Amino acid sequence: PGLSGTEVCRRLKADPALADVPVVFVTSLPEDGAALMSLELGAAAVVAKPLDEARLLATVRAHLPDAAALPAPAAAAAETPPPRVLI
């Protein structure tokens, strides 16, 4: 609470114990400016709003070391609740 996404990213990347946590920004800012700023802060990716759930999930999967362990989107919908993501 009280912190912007950019400040949270700065703090994560400054902490040696958390620096490897992949950060994906979800933004409604103009894509070029937001992407550049986010990547300069160490973000793994930027997803633009309006949010496309499939694109967000694919982006998160691409940056998770254990992504293979997550159920595929179709299987997840049929068998288990989808994984949660803090945005």
Long-range contacts (C-beta under 8 A, 24 or more apart in sequence): 6-37, 6-38, 6-41, 9-38, 9-41, 9-42, 9-43, 10-41, 12-42, 13-41, 13-42, 22-63, 22-64, 24-56, 24-59, 24-60, 24-63, 26-51, 26-56, 26-87, 56-85, 57-82, 60-85
